[in-house]
Amino acid sequence: MTQKLDCKSDHDLLQKKCIVLNPGISPLLFGSVDQNLFTICQLCDVDIKTDSQGIIVSSKHELTSAILLIEQLVNLISQNVEIDKSIILQVFECIQRGEQCKVSEMLNTVVAQTPKGKKIIAKTRGQNIYVQSIFKNTLVFGIGPAGCGKTYLAVATAITAKKKREIDKIILTRPAIEAGEKLGFLPGDMQQKVDPYLRPIYDALEEMTGEQSYLKLIERGNLEIAPLAYMRGRTLSKAFIILDEAQNTTESQMKMFLTRFGQGSKVVVTGDLTQIDLPKGIKSGLTTAISVLKGIEDISIVHLHSADIVRHHLVQKIVDAYALQNNL
């Protein structure tokens, strides 16, 4: 049975193209409840019908952009790239600029690969700049809103560096500052209290390494996850160190952290300056750091924006709505 996606009202359609798809490709291209196809319809101003053989693309306008977009997406799927709205938008932008060759560069910017074969790539232009900055510099600040991949991509680059034996150890840390709740009300010791706040990092690590490899990294001391306070007094050499939620560091904490790493180390500091949970009157160490360290060689400060958000499409709209409210 043929299903028509009601992307726009019916008109006299002048052009039509049937694209036969491999049965294994179709669901990956279509997306959940055909969401990817709806995105293609909206971007290219086309109608799409699906059937058992593949899809039929039709429009009263030209079909070239839509066909190129679909072909490029199918190529990415064949290379184990997971297709979502952010990927579709990036590929479409390349096509609009006449830079179809740039799409293949997405495969050359594979940050990591999961044990199941899924390729983790930078999905937006901002993310590409961020990842390339991590590759090239010793210290990188990733500043941006929730959902733009700051921490996830930093963890991915750390895993890749460990697999290539460029570093001996991965250290992940966050300040023990709560967003609206007091750690003292939670049961257990300090590590148990902080664990819930580190859960996003745990989840990313398990996805990228597999559960068994993840546990082995911890057992062998090659992976350390700890509150920021545990960093004081240490010198961390040949390590990949990630400071997450850095907007909640004080100026003294940030200075302490930035003077911990030794030879052969790489440091990524991530934070969102719109979500500072420090007590009133205390200045964020992240704000000071990006001001003081701006322009120093081998230090990169990358600002990500709502366009780089790769979570649910509503997250981008929510971030923009709050930004607009704050500017009123």
Secondary structure as the mmCIF struct_conf table of DSSP 4:
data_model
#
loop_
_struct_conf.conf_type_id
_struct_conf.id
_struct_conf.beg_label_comp_id
_struct_conf.beg_label_asym_id
_struct_conf.beg_label_seq_id
_struct_conf.end_label_comp_id
_struct_conf.end_label_asym_id
_struct_conf.end_label_seq_id
STRN STRN1 GLN A 3 LEU A 5
BEND BEND1 CYS A 7 LYS A 8
STRN STRN2 GLN A 15 VAL A 20
TURN_TY1_P TURN_TY1_P1 PRO A 23 ILE A 25
HELX_RH_AL_P HELX_RH_AL_P1 SER A 26 PHE A 30
HELX_RH_3T_P HELX_RH_3T_P1 SER A 32 ASP A 34
HELX_RH_AL_P HELX_RH_AL_P2 GLN A 35 CYS A 44
TURN_TY1_P TURN_TY1_P2 ASP A 45 ASP A 45
STRN STRN3 ASP A 47 ASP A 51
TURN_TY1_P TURN_TY1_P3 SER A 52 GLN A 53
STRN STRN4 GLY A 54 SER A 59
BEND BEND2 LYS A 60 HIS A 61
HELX_RH_AL_P HELX_RH_AL_P3 THR A 64 SER A 78
TURN_TY1_P TURN_TY1_P4 GLN A 79 ASN A 80
STRN STRN5 VAL A 81 VAL A 81
HELX_LH_PP_P HELX_LH_PP_P1 GLU A 82 ILE A 83
HELX_RH_AL_P HELX_RH_AL_P4 LYS A 85 GLN A 96
TURN_TY1_P TURN_TY1_P5 ARG A 97 GLY A 98
TURN_TY1_P TURN_TY1_P6 GLN A 100 GLN A 100
HELX_RH_AL_P HELX_RH_AL_P5 CYS A 101 ASN A 108
TURN_TY1_P TURN_TY1_P7 THR A 109 THR A 109
STRN STRN6 VAL A 110 GLN A 113
TURN_TY1_P TURN_TY1_P8 PRO A 115 LYS A 116
STRN STRN7 LYS A 119 ILE A 121
BEND BEND3 THR A 124 THR A 124
HELX_RH_AL_P HELX_RH_AL_P6 ARG A 125 LYS A 136
BEND BEND4 THR A 138 THR A 138
STRN STRN8 LEU A 139 ILE A 143
TURN_TY1_P TURN_TY1_P9 ALA A 146 GLY A 147
BEND BEND5 CYS A 148 GLY A 149
HELX_RH_AL_P HELX_RH_AL_P7 LYS A 150 LYS A 163
TURN_TY1_P TURN_TY1_P10 LYS A 164 ARG A 165
BEND BEND6 GLU A 166 GLU A 166
BEND BEND7 ASP A 168 ASP A 168
STRN STRN9 LYS A 169 ARG A 174
BEND BEND8 ALA A 179 GLU A 181
HELX_RH_3T_P HELX_RH_3T_P2 LEU A 183 PHE A 185
BEND BEND9 LEU A 186 GLY A 188
HELX_RH_AL_P HELX_RH_AL_P8 MET A 190 THR A 209
HELX_RH_AL_P HELX_RH_AL_P9 GLU A 211 GLU A 219
TURN_TY1_P TURN_TY1_P11 ARG A 220 GLY A 221
BEND BEND10 ASN A 222 ASN A 222
STRN STRN10 LEU A 223 PRO A 227
HELX_RH_3T_P HELX_RH_3T_P3 LEU A 228 MET A 231
TURN_TY1_P TURN_TY1_P12 ARG A 232 GLY A 233
STRN STRN11 LEU A 236 LEU A 236
BEND BEND11 LYS A 238 LYS A 238
STRN STRN12 ALA A 239 LEU A 243
BEND BEND12 GLU A 245 GLU A 245
HELX_RH_3T_P HELX_RH_3T_P4 ALA A 246 ASN A 248
STRN STRN13 THR A 250 THR A 250
HELX_RH_AL_P HELX_RH_AL_P10 GLU A 251 LEU A 258
TURN_TY1_P TURN_TY1_P13 THR A 259 THR A 259
STRN STRN14 PHE A 261 PHE A 261
TURN_TY1_P TURN_TY1_P14 GLN A 263 GLY A 264
STRN STRN15 LYS A 266 GLY A 271
TURN_TY1_P TURN_TY1_P15 LEU A 273 THR A 274
BEND BEND13 LEU A 278 LEU A 278
HELX_LH_PP_P HELX_LH_PP_P2 PRO A 279 PRO A 279
TURN_TY1_P TURN_TY1_P16 LYS A 280 GLY A 281
HELX_LH_PP_P HELX_LH_PP_P3 ILE A 282 LYS A 283
STRN STRN16 SER A 284 SER A 284
HELX_RH_AL_P HELX_RH_AL_P11 GLY A 285 VAL A 292
BEND BEND14 LEU A 293 LEU A 293
TURN_TY1_P TURN_TY1_P17 LYS A 294 GLY A 295
TURN_TY1_P TURN_TY1_P18 GLU A 297 ASP A 298
STRN STRN17 ILE A 299 HIS A 303
HELX_RH_3T_P HELX_RH_3T_P5 SER A 306 ASP A 308
BEND BEND15 ARG A 311 ARG A 311
HELX_RH_AL_P HELX_RH_AL_P12 HIS A 313 ASN A 327
#
